[in-house]
Amino acid sequence: MPTITAQGKTIQCRAGENLRQVLLNHNIDLYNGKAKFINCLGIGSCGTCAVEINGFTAPPNWRDRTRRSLPPHDPARNLRLACQVTVTEDITVTKYDQFWGQGNNIVW
C-alpha cells in the first residue's frame, strides 16, 4: 500500500486511488481560500488543486497538461493537479499559496 505524506500527516491508500479523493477523505486542506467552494470537483478544469509531488507518478494526462499550460499556472513548474493523479507509489505532497496553488510560499 502506497503512503502519502501531506500536511504533516502520513496516509496509506490502495494503489490506484485518486490523490484528490484520498487527501479530501483524510481532511487535508487541498484548496486555498475560496477555492474550497469554487472548484471543478475533480474534473481537471479549474486547476485549484495544484500541488507539488515528490516521488513517482505516471506522466501528466492531457487534462493536467492543458490546464497547467494556462495562466496563472506555468507549465515549466513542477506542479500537478491532484484530481488527475493516480497514486501508485509512496509520494510526498506540497501545497503552495495563492488561489490556484501557483504561489511560491509553502502552505503545507
Order of alpha helices (4+ residues) and beta strands (2+ residues): beta-beta-beta-alpha-beta-alpha-beta-beta-beta
